[in-house]
Amino acid sequence: MNPILEIFSQGEEIVAGQMADTNAAWLSQQAVQMGFAVTRHTAVGDNLNELIVLLHEIALRADCCICTGGLGPTSDDLTAEAVAKAFGLELQFDEIAFAQIKRFFDNRKRPMPESNRKQAMLPAGAARIDNEWGTAPGFSLLYGRCWFAFLPGVPYEMRHLFLEKVRPALADRFALLPGRLITIRTIGIGESDIQQRIAAIIIPDQVQLGFRAGIDDVQTKLLFPYGYLETEMASLVSNIAEQLGHAVFGIDGLTEASGDLAAVIDRLMQAGKYTLTAIETASQGLLAAKCIGMPWLLGTLFDRSLDSLGQRFAVPVDRDDLMATAEKIAVAARKSAGADFALVQLYAGDDDIFHDKDQPIVLYNVLLTADGFHQSTQTVAGPIRRKQNQAALLALDLLRRNLQHQEI
């Protein structure tokens, strides 16, 4: 059985919802990849008694605990004091930690406030974790069955300390059997639809299935235990991907990471040595932003006015047949830019409808390649930013499907 690890975050700003606990999410990913069973995330505000109670509970049920926050110099930073009182230890002044804190300020030509001296007070017997990226040293200790590591809450500092100091210590201390996480990335399909499509596939009990709906894709996650047969793993992933069909744009974890939709398209475009010009309307420049710095994108034009687009490219504007108009604009844009492909995005409706979260818009995407026209039509609803993002993704997905030689 994999060792049990808990993540404990300290800070009033977290429990009050003023700050998202990104540390816990990042640490969970790292721990699972190493082979821990992450069973709980717990957040506690700046309350000494609650911190003491939680430390006692974790020590009884977990093999390891990574704690973040509460190591600063102010009165609401209570972690070291809580640890000392919870485990019957004294706080002791660490001269090396103090010298490191003072050096941090000296290097920046700033006087050290007296309050920073508090950060050099560590529980007796704890091992100091030197912080080269900030003023708060971390520390670790063993109490009962549980090995605790206490890290600063600043994400930049926390990540450096974990990767360079804590992770190697965990690998030495625990016999870890890391599992294998495979992520199937899809676009244009929701979680419930995914679950319905793969319902007939038998998922072995030892394989953990999960879903994550993000802004740019929906991910189907499969966590395989250590030692799972490679052939059976590949077969299960292949069966699921087959059921999801053309919605799958990448799979992470079998070989190299596929990356997001733009990254997948970037590799395909560069492999084929293709170039693209694009006309955006509903995506309002976001398509270009998602592909920023990619050499195959010769340029994009953003213009909400269909009449203006018609004038720019000297094509007749037919509002009753947007797809035909998009095709004519694509021909003119491709010729004007000298590109291999032209991608044109138009939508039905006016600005009032576009801004109204209760009113859907209909997107018309046309991709012109050497093989001719490829088209897609989708209805998008929701707030303006969702419409904008979906418009960019759906236009890019038309390009991706063509590059992967799938049916449009």
N, C-alpha and C positions, 0 to 999 in steps of 0.2 A: 504494500500500500504506500502511496506517495505521502511524504511528510505534509502535515497540515500547516498552512500558513495563513495568518490573518493580517489585515492592513488596518491600521489605526491612525486616524487623522485628527489632529487637535487644532481647534481654532473656532472662535465665535463666528467669524465671517463665513465659515463653511456651513455650520448648522443653521445659520440665519439666512442662508441662500444668497449672500452677497457675493460669493465666489464659488465657482464650480471646482469640485475636487478632482482636478486632472491628475494629480499625483497618484491617487488610488488606482485610477484606470491604467495609467502607465506602468505602475508597479505590478499590477495583476498580470498584465501581458508578459512582463519580464519573468515573473515567478512561474507562471504556467509553462512558458517555454523552457524553463530550467527543469521542470518536473515536479513542482509543488502542487498540492491540492489547495487552491485558495477557497476558503469556506466562508469568510465574512469580510465585509468592509464596515468599519464602525467609525463614526465621527462624534466627537465630544467637544463642547464649548469650553470656555475658560472657567471651569469649575473644578477646584482641587479635589473635593470629595468624589465627584463622578469619575475623575481621572483615576483616582486610587482604586475605586471599585472595579473599573474596567480592567486595569492592569492585573488585578488579582484573578479576575475571571479568565482572561486570556492565558495567563500562566498555567491554569489548570487544564485547558482544553486544546492548546495549540503547541506545535513543535517549534514554531518560529513566528515572530511578529515583527513587521516593519512599521515603525511609527514615524510620522512626519509632523512637523510643526511644533511650536511651543518652546523653541530653543533661543529665542531672541532676548534682548536686554531689558524689555519693559515688564511692568508688573503683571501683565496678562499672560506672560510666557511662563507656564507652570510645569512643564514636562519634567525637568530634572528634579524639582522639589517633589512632584507626585511620585516619581520612581523611588526616591529615597524613602519617603514615608510608607509607600506600599510595601516595600521589601525590607524595611527595617535597616536602612543604611544611612550613614551620615553623608552630608555634602562636603566635599573637600576641594580646596583650591588647587587647581592644576597649573603650575607655573609655566609649563610648555604651552598649554592652550592660551594662557594669558599673553605670553610673548608673541604667539602667532596673531592674536587679535590686535595687539598693539602695533605689530609690523604692518598689518593691513592698513591701519590708519596712517602710519608713518610713510608708507609708500605713496599715499595719496596726498601727503602734505596737509593732513587734517588732524586736529587734536582729538584724542580718544575721549568720549564722554565717560564719566565715572560709572555710569550704568552698565557699560559693556563688561565691566569686571565680573558681573553676574554670570556671563556666559562661560567663564572659566571654572565655575563651581560644578563639579561632576560627582555623581554618587560614588562612594568608596568601592573600590574593586572593579569599577567599570573600565573598559578599554576605550581610550579616546580614539575617535575617528577624525583625523586631521582634515580640515576644510581649507583648501587652497583657493576657493572661489568666493568666500564670504567670511563673515566674522563668527558664525555660529559653528563650533565644533560639534560633531556628532559623538555618540558613544554607544557601546554595546555591552551586554551582560547576560549571564545565564541565571535564570531563577526557576527552580524546579525543573520541569522538562523543557521549558521554553527558552529559546535564545532570542533576545530582543536586540534590535538595531534601531537607534533613534537618530533621525536625520532632520535637517532643517526643512522648513516648508516651502522655501523659495524653489520653484521647479528647476531652474538652471543649476542651483547648487545641489539639490537633492539628486538629480540624475547623475551628475558627475560623481558624487560620493557613492551612490549605489553601484554604478558600473565599474569604478576603479577600486573601491575599497570593500563594499559589502558583497557584491556578487562573487568575487574570488573567495571570500570567507565562507559564504554559503556552500560553494562547490567543495570546499575542503571539509566542512563540518557535516554535511548531509550526503547520504548515498542516494543520488537522484537518478531517476529513470525518466527522462523527458519524453513526453508524448509528441505527436505530430499534428499540427493544426493545418488543415487545408481549407481554403476559402474559395468558394465559387462566386464570382462577381457577375451580377446581372443588371440589366437596365430595361425599363419598360414593363416590368412585372412586379407585383406586390407580394408581400410576405404570405398572405393567405392563399394567393394563387399558386405560389411556389409550393406551399405545404400540400395543397390539393393535388398538384401534378405529381408529387413524389410520394403520395400516400401509400401507393401499392408497393413501394420498395421497402424491403425489410432492412431496418437499421439494427445491427447487432447491439446487444445490451451494453457492451463495453465501449461503444462509440458514442460520444456525446454530440448531439445535433442541436444547433442553435441558429438563430437568424438575427440579422442586424440591418435595419432600414436606415440608410444615411441620406444625405442631401443629394449625392450624385450616383448612388447605386444601392442595390439591396444585396446583402451578403449572406450566403448559406455556409455555415461553419461546421466543420466536422473535426472533432478532436479525437484522434486515434491513440490508444495506449501504447506504451513502449513495447517494441517487439512485434507489433502487428504486421502480418505478412504484406510485403510490398505489392504483390500481385492482387491480393484481395482488396487492398486499399485502393489501388488504381481502378479495379473493376467497379467498386461501389461509387467512386467519384464519377467514373465514366457513365454509369447508369443514371445517376442524378442529373448530370449535365445533359445527357441525351433527352431526358424528360423536359428539361427547361428550354431546350432548343436554341434558337437564334438569339434569345435574350442573354445568353452567356457571352461575355466579352473577354473574360480572363479567369484563370485559376491560379491562386497563390498556394505554394506549399508542396506541390508535386515535384516541380523543378525550381526554376527561378521565379521570383515574384513578377506578376504581370503588371502591377501598378494600376493606376486609375484609367479611365477611358481615354483621356488625352495621351497618356503614356503609351497605351496600346496602339493608338492611331499613329503616334510619332514613329514607333518602330516599323510599322507597316509601310508608312509613306517613305521613310528613308530607305527601307529595303528595296522598294520598287522604284526609287529615285523619281517620285512623282512630285508635282507642285500643285498648289491649290489657291484659288481666289474665292472669296466668300462674300455674300451679300446678307446682312443681318437686318431684321426688323424687330421682332418680339424679343430677341435675346439682347438687343441694345448694347452691342459691343462685348458681351460676356463670352461669346464663342471665341473671339480673338484673345481675350484675357486668359482663357483656359489653355490656349495654345501659345502663350507668349514665349518668345525666344526660339520657337521651332522653325528651322530654316526653310521648310517646304511651304510655309504659309506666305505667299507673295504679298498679300494685303487683303484687308477686309473693308467693306463699306457699310456704314450703319446709317439708315435713313428710314424713318417711320412713314414717310409719305410715299404712297404708291405712285402718285402722279409725278413726283420728283424723280423716282427711279426710272419711270418711263421716259422722262425727258433726258436723263443722264445717258441712257443707253439707246435712245431713239427707237423705242419699241411701243406698239399700241398698248394702252392700258385697258384691260377688260376686267372690271371688278366682279363680273358674274362668272368669270372663269379664271380664277387665280392661278391654277396649276398651269394653264396654257401661257399666262403672262409670265410666270416664273421660268418656264422653259425658254421663252424668248429673251428674258433678261440674262439667263445663264449663258446662252449662245453669245450674246454681246459682251458679257463680262469676261468670259473665257478668252475671247478674241482680243479684247482690250488689254488683259493682263499677260497674255501669252502663257497661260497656265495649262497644265494637263487636265485639271479638273476645275469645275465651277460649281459651287454650292450656294443655292439661293433659298432663302427662307422668307415666306410671306405669311400673313395671317388675316383671317376674316374678322372684321370688327373695327370699331374706332377707338380712340384713346379713352373714352369714357368706359367702354366695356373692358378694356385692358386694365384699367385701374380698379375696376369693381371686383372684389374678391368673390362675389356671388355669381358673377357672369363668366362663363367659359369662353375661350377663344379657340378657333380651329386653325391649326398650323398646317401650312403647305410647304413641304421641303422638296426641292429638286436638286439632284446631283447629275451633272453632265460629265461623262467620261468618254473615252474613245469608243466604248461599247454602246453609247447612246444615253438616254435619260433613265434615271432611277428615281422613284417617287415614294413619298410617304405622307400620310395625313393623320394627324392626331388631335384630339381635343384635350386642352389643358385648362384647369381651373385653379382657383385659389388666389392668395394675395399676389401683388404685382411681382415681388421678388421670386416667388415660386414659379410664376409664369415665365419670367425671364430665364431662370436657371433651367427649367424643363425645356424651354425653347432651344437653348444652346446645346443641351445634352442630346435631345432628339435629332437635331440637325447633324451633330457629330456622329451619332449612332448610325445614321443613314450612310455616312462615309465609311464608318467602320465595317458595317455589314457588307458593303461592296468590296472593300479591301480584303475581307476574309472569304470572299466568293460565296456568300450566303444569299439566299433568296431575299428580295426586298419586299 
